[in-house]
Amino acid sequence: QVYLEESGGGLVQAGGSLRLSCTASGRVINGYRVAWFRQAPGKEREFVAAINGAPTPDTFSADSVKGRFTISRDNLNTVYLQMSSLKPEDTAVYYCATSGWATSPINYTYWGQGTQLTVSS
């Protein structure tokens, strides 16, 4: 069993930056792919970014966040999402997930509870 906890959300002005963290417990996940998803009110959960596990931590990101969001990970159990040039349309609950593949949320087994990001205009 893997437990994920997101942190770092909050209220930020448009153009600002914020870093989200996803910390895992229960199992070392450095070999697992970890993805970030987000869900805005009334919308479906959508892929944001993902990073593969060791030894090849390739990264992937949605077109909507390319050049603004960067995903990274430490050597053990934390994955980060550095967000910059934030826009009001980035407002959503952000979730991290692991033990999965590709970009569909149905492919991922373990999920955190989410952290709210609100970007004011």
N, C-alpha and C positions, 0 to 999 in steps of 0.2 A: 504494500500500500504506500502511496506517495501522497503527502499533504503539501499543498501549495498555498502560500500566503502572499498576496500583493500588498504593496505599500507605496506611498509617495504621491498619491493623488491629491487633488485640491483644486482651489480656484486660482486661475492665472489670467492675466490680460492677454489679449491677442498680440502675437509677436513675441511672447515670452517663452520661457523654457521650463522644463520640469523633467525629473528623472523618476521613473517607476522602477520598483524592484520586485522580483518574484523569488521568494525563498522557499526552498523545498526541505521537507523533513521526512523521515521514515525510510528513506533510501537515498543513496548517492546517485545523482542524476547527470553527472558530467558526461555520460555516454548517450544521453537521451536528447532527442530533438525537443526544443521548447519553443512554443509559439505564443504570441500575444494576439488576442482578439479584442474587439470592442463592440459594444451594443448601445446604440442611442435609443431613446424612447420611441416606440412604435416601429423600430427597424429590426431587421435580422442581425444576428451576430455576424461580424465580418472579420476577415483576416487582416492583421496589421503587419506583423513581421514574425520571422522564425529564425532560429539558429540551430544548426545541427550539433550533435554531440561530438566529443573527442573521438578520433584524433583529427577530424576535419570539420571544424566549426564554421561551415559555410553559412552565409546569411542570405535571407530573402526578405523582401518587403513589398507591400502593396504599392501600386502606382500612386495612390493618393498621399502616401507619406514618404515616398522616395526623395532623398535629399534633405529631409527634415527630421526623420526619426532614425535612430541607430540602435540596433540590438547588439548586446554583448553579454558575455558570461564570465564568471570567475572560474577557478579550477575545480570547484566542487558543486555547490548547490544554489547559487544565486545567478539569476539572469536579470539584465537591466534593459530598460527601454528609455533611451535618452531622446527627449522630444524638444524640438526647437521650432521657431517660427510658427507657433501654434495659432490655429484658426478657430473661430467659433464652431465650425463644423467638426472639429476634433472632439467636441464635447460628447462624452459617452462614459459608460462603465467599462473599464479595461480589465480583461481577464488574462491570466496566463494559464497555459495548458501544456501537458507533456504526455509522453508515450503515445505518439501519433505520427502522422505523415501528411505531407502536402498542406493544403490550405483550407480544407473544409473542417468546420468544428466537429462534425460527426466522427472524424477520424481520430479524435483525441480522447484518451481515457480519463486522465486526471485533470481536475480544474480547481482553481482557487475561487474565492468568494467574490472577487472583483474589487476594484478601487475606482472611485468616481473622479473623473476629470471634468472640470467645467472651465471653459474658455470664454471670457467676457469680451464683448466687442467695444 
